[in-house]
Amino acid sequence: MVATVLSAQMLAQQPASVPGAPPRWTLVTTGVTARLRGISAPSSRVIWASGTGGTVIRSADGGTTWSRLEIPDSSALDFRDIDSVDDRTAYVLSIGDGDASRIYKTSDAGRTWTLQFRNDNPRAFYDAMAFRDARTGFAFSDSVDGRMIVLATTDGGAHWSPISSGLLPALEGEGAFAASGTNIALGRRQIWIGTSKSRVVRSTDNGRTWSVANTPLPTSTSAGIFSIAFADDERGIVVGGDYKVESGAVNNAAITVDGGQTWTLVTGLRGFRSAVAFIPSRPGTAIAVGPSGADYSTDGGRSWTPMDGPGFHTLAVARGTRTVWAAGEKGTVARIEF
């Protein structure tokens, strides 16, 4: 299908950074008003984002202009996660009970889409997915009957199969918060999943065997881990808190230095945070965002510095750059340079 090109102009052009100055957001116009909870940036020029009302948008010029991409029969879907493996190939996940949970793929920059997975379990609810490369990916659902559900693909999504052995029992009601598409992180052979019960479910052998670790984040029907990120095989961060208390700044982040086996509470985030990411080209630098604002760290998450500007639901680091893209309410998208 032909994409509809939307005009875009800068809403706010921040001055160039100077040494020692804190990074600042630059907002861009996307032409949509959907709540955006998925974003992915495979290069410095291409950014994908997704959200309510079947919304998928893409920029091929660094955010100056955006195209709205049409997926057939998707207007009622809420696309909470989008993952791109290159400039032309992306996967988008819709959330919801039963067959509202779906995965679509495009290989032609969004002109056409293929439905790769439609959930047939009326009690399952898929929350997020992640891809290690063009062929290998994983998706996570809320638990059903005390069992965790993780799907895997090794052929670029042509087939999705449940991991049938090795997963530990789930706690009652354990799943994930489908808030930003970032509660799965992948390493070379590692899989880390942050759950709604503030646990990290972990595999070091690509899903053959699993272990679980508790974190010090609080747990309730509205609180737990919302996002997980790793800088390497050992150093990671989880963030979250209570989404009903956006300004709550208590016990909403923890770090690990042993690959997720143990977690240490850290302070400094100013509120509930729904997404966190490391910037690979800036060792030790991480950024966390939530509806009430953003914070960044330069020491692996041990301490945090508040950032001026709006809040967001999700973020992604543009591959090979120091540019972070974030997305949120009413079609808001912004970038920041570190």
Beta strands, then each sheet from edge to edge (+ up, - down):
strand 1: 4-6
strand 2: 10-12
strand 3: 26-28
strand 4: 36-40
strand 5: 47-51
strand 6: 55-59
strand 7: 66-68
strand 8: 79-84
strand 9: 90-94
strand 10: 102-106
strand 11: 114-118
strand 12: 126-131
strand 13: 137-144
strand 14: 147-153
strand 15: 161-162
strand 16: 184-186
strand 17: 191-194
strand 18: 199-203
strand 19: 211-214
strand 20: 223-230
strand 21: 236-242
strand 22: 253-256
strand 23: 264-265
strand 24: 275-278
strand 25: 286-290
strand 26: 293-297
strand 27: 305-307
strand 28: 314-317
strand 29: 323-327
strand 30: 333-337
sheet 1: 1+ 7- 6+ 5- 4+
sheet 2: 2+ 3- 30+ 29- 28+
sheet 3: 8+ 9- 10+ 11-
sheet 4: 12+ 13- 14+ 15-
sheet 5: 16+ 17- 18+ 19-
sheet 6: 20+ 21- 22+ 23-
sheet 7: 24+ 25- 26+ 27-
end
